[in-house]
Amino acid sequence: MGSIALADQSQLTSTGGMSSSPPPSSSRSRSSNGEERPRYFDSKAKSRCWAKAETVPGRHPERWRKDAAGNIVCKRFCNCQGCLCFEYDHVVPFSKGGESTADNCQILQTRVNRFKSDKQEDASKLKGYSCEIQFTDRELDIIEMAVYGDVIRPGKECRCRTVAEMLGQFKPKDSKAACKLPFDKQSP
């Protein structure tokens, strides 16, 4: 029973694993006038929230953004732990009456969101909760290559070479140049 005892029984799937969806009882709440209000942001609110977040200069806006504290986050790293991971957060906390709408949504580095908890904080306070690791452009390129299979930056687009291509058995149809990652000593 070890690790299962630590899990909320309502989140276990029929296969014994954890479900990524919240238990039904906590997904909605009743407002003071008795109306139900959703606890989580829907996909439309999440899309608008991502779109309104600050872009990262020189990075693809559908892949990279800055959170409300100025931290760089990667869209593929939603709801995980780490310095590039983020969560969709209620600016006015849900527990304090905040709605699950795009207007009340911000992206926050996961660590920042955990420290913020159910408080309303300004950007300087949020910055104090941030992960202290700062990634270089090269490191972000390598991460993007690993996650997406290519790097899309203005003037620096490339893609991964397949094993068959490296062995000379395949000529790619993709017009993007094959990358030189990891960087060699001659790369700028």
Stockholm file with secondary structure:
# STOCKHOLM 1.0

chainA/1-188         MGSIALADQSQLTSTGGMSSSPPPSSSRSRSSNGEERPRYFDSKAKSRCWAKAETVPGRHPERWRKDAAGNIVCKRFCNCQGCLCFEYDHVVPFSKGGESTADNCQILQTRVNRFKSDKQEDASKLKGYSCEIQFTDRELDIIEMAVYGDVIRPGKECRCRTVAEMLGQFKPKDSKAACKLPFDKQSP
#=GR chainA/1-188 SS CHHHHHSCGGGBCTTSSBCSSCCGGGSEEECTTSCEEESSCCHHHHHHHHHHSEECTTSCTTTEEECTTSCEEETTCBTSCSTTCEEEEESSCGGGTCCSSGGGEEEEEHHHHHHHTTCCCCHHHHHHTSCCCCCCHHHHHHHHHHHHSEECCTTCCEECCCHHHHTTSCCCCCCSCBCCCSCCTTCC
#=GC SS_cons         CHHHHHSCGGGBCTTSSBCSSCCGGGSEEECTTSCEEESSCCHHHHHHHHHHSEECTTSCTTTEEECTTSCEEETTCBTSCSTTCEEEEESSCGGGTCCSSGGGEEEEEHHHHHHHTTCCCCHHHHHHTSCCCCCCHHHHHHHHHHHHSEECCTTCCEECCCHHHHTTSCCCCCCSCBCCCSCCTTCC
//
